[in-house]
């Protein structure tokens, strides 16, 4: 389900990421599913994206199965971001122009406005 959207390659996902999503959904007080923009990325896909955008890390945690980009119907991106920050379970970035929030199980940090 979280395979590379471009190649179909499957990578292992960090179970802590699924725990993060579960807790985030509880904090958002909804049964709505997350809409996944990007889960696992193989190195080739990540390199292609990084070459086209400054917002894509060359050593992205997506390649380690530790990151996911999400949105949710009925919830503002700013609210998803804030609740993810409140969890303090990893990195949180908001991409308002393209309409998603990045969460990961790396070190606690934040970016975007």
N, C-alpha and C positions, 0 to 999 in steps of 0.2 A: 504494500500500500504506500509506503514512503520511498519507493525506489526512485532512482534517477529519472526525471521526467523526459530527458532527451534520449538516453541510451537504453533505458529499461533495466540497467544494472542494479542489482540488489546489494545493499550493504547492511551491516549490523547496526541496529539503533541502540543507543544507550538507554537502558531501562529507567534511569533517573529522569530522562527526558519525558517519558510517558507519565512518570509520577508528577513531574512539573505540570504537564498539561492537565492531569486529573485535578490537582490542587487549584490550578488557575481557573478551571471551569467551575469548581465549587465556589471560589471567591467571586466569580461573575454571576453566581446564583442563577444558573440556567441549565437546561438540558439540551440546548442547541449544540450541534456539532461544530467543531472548528473546521474552517475551510483551509486546506493546506495549499500554500503557494509553492513551497519547496521543502523537501525533507532531505534525504540522502542525496549527495551529489558525488559522482565519480570525479577524479582529478581532471579528466579531459573536459567535462562540462564546466567545472569550476574555473578552469583556465580560460575557457571561451568567454564565460560571463565576466571574469575579472579583466579581460582584455577590452571589454566593451563598457565597463562601468567602474568608476572609482569606489563605489559602494560595496564591491565584492572583494573580500579578503583573499589573497592568494593562498593562505593557509587556513581556509575556512573550516570551522567546526562541522559544517555540513558534510565534509568529506570523512569525518570520523563518526558520523551518525549521532552527533551531540547537539544538533541545531535544527530548528524548524521555523519556517516563516508562515504565519497564520493570520487569519481574519475571522470574524464571526458575525453572522447576520444579527442585527438588532443590538449590537454593541459597538460603541465608538472606539476607534483605535486608541485614543488617549486613555480610555478606561481600561482596555486590555493591557496597555503598557503599564499603567499605574499599578494594577493588581499584580502583574508579573514582577515589577520592581519590589512591591511589598513582600513577595515571597522570598526574595534574596537567595534564589537557588542557582543563579548564573547570570549571564549577560542578557540585556534587553535593549533592543534598538527599534525605533519607530521609523517607518518609511511612508510618510504621509502622502507624497506625490504618487506612489505606486500602490498605496493602500494596504499595507500589511505591517505586522509586528514580528520581529525576529526574537526568539527566545532560545537560549542554549544552556548547557550544563557546564560551561567553562567557569572562569572566575567571575565574581560579581562585578559588573560594570554596566554602563549605560551610554547610549548615544542617540542622536536625533532629537527633534523637537516636535 
